[in-house]
């Protein structure tokens, strides 16, 4: 049996034809049965209500009224031909025609109301499901921001304390490096010390970046200029790894109100993540665009993409899938986007590779 939705789509669906066929069959029984069999005619008369209810059940008010009219048209000649000589019984049969119309109409109205209520409840359930998903996303976002805030508050003091002796160690290593000849076997250890000190300095700087709660210098920011400067900064590293980079900018992009230095840092983190994901070379594409009241920068690569775990925890601080990674690049970019009233979305491309989109509102300061 077809659903109500499919039967209303058009044509002459089978339930309607079956109901009409039943009306025709009952009418034929009326016409072929001798009027002396009053009991059989009463039974036939009641059988008409079955197709009426079928029509109303499948098609609502339209179906109920259509079957009631067809029934009345087919039954009326029978009343005139067989019961015209009995005024009282004829009146009773004519009243039955009115009942056909009343029952078909009322049944159709009730069915339509039930369907409307069911559809209303279905839409409400869908809206509640969407609201729940949005609530869950908001909760996860707040949880992440709380972790970033707590991490920044706890680590800022430690970072400051580490930076002072680290500067002294760095100075001492520079002296050792200048006094160690290039052929000396100890030179290798000095270079290892210098490299690890740079790595520690980077970690300390990123720890301090997490502690910054708001952009410091809001002003007109040209996103295309930000992206081009980041690509120029990383071009040497990309050449060494055999990475081809392209930048696509939507025409007519207006400058946005943002901290240009922080935006550059966020984009640099995204580009470096993409570069590190393509150790064997590949293609990196950065897109800049705007739609409505939002501007966005998308960084995509053709590397291995995000794993399911990385998609879930990729924005968490210190989460990394690389052996020497700090796990702070995406977290800092997310925090910078949030500080500007925007968002950072990570995902995978259908053709393979990762896609990260940084979104910020257009003219946020001016709209306050």
ABEGO torsion letter per residue (X at the ends): XBBAAAAAAEEBBAAAAAAAAAAAAAAAAAAABBAABAAAAAAAAAAAAAAAAAAAAAAEAAAAAAAAAAAAAAAAAAAAAAAAABAAAAAAAAAAAAAAAAAAAAAAAAAAAAAAAAAAAAAAAAAAAAAAAAAAAAAAAAAAAAAAAAAAAAAAAAAAAAAAAAAAAAAAAAAAAAABBAABAAAAAAAAAAAAAAAAAAAAAAAAAAABABBABBBBBBAAAAAAAAAAAAAAAAAAAGBBBBBBBBBGBBBBBBBAAAAAAAAAAAAAAAAAABAAEEBBBBBBBBBEABBBBBBBBABAEBBAAAAAAAABBGBBABAABAGAAAAAAAAAAAAAGBBBBBBBBAAEEBBBBBBBBBGAAAAX
